[in-house]
């Protein structure tokens, strides 16, 4: 299974949208700072939402959608973040 997920940092009031094959490991990586880039040093991160897919292509497509204006609006409407 592949997952598209949304995590949120209350301490920095920011969200991150990503996709992975191992959701638990990826959340740990975000929180431990082992992933560079946007999420490093902005934790702690909490999982807000996730969806599961059979293929990586489906998960990546949903991730891309959630990063569009319409997708961001959907997130704001449903999660108030």
Residue, then its C-alpha position, 0 to 999 in steps of 0.5 A: x500500500x501507498x499513502x498520501x498524508x497530511x501532517x501539521x506542526x502546531x509549534x510552527x502552524x504549518x502543514x506538509x503534504x506527502x506520500x510514502x509506502x511506510x506511513x509510520x516510518x515516514x512520520x518518525x523520520x519527519x519528527x526525528x529530523x532525519x529528512x532534510x528540507x521543509x519539515x526539518x526543525x519544524x516539529x513535532x509533527x502530528x498526522x492529521x489525515x491519510x489515504x491509502x492507495x494500491x499504487x504509488x502513481x495514485x498516491x502521487x496524483x492525490x498528493x499533487x492535487x492536495x497541493x493545488x489551490x482547490x486541494x488546499x481549500x479542501x484541507x482548510x474546509x475539512x481540517x481547519x489548518 
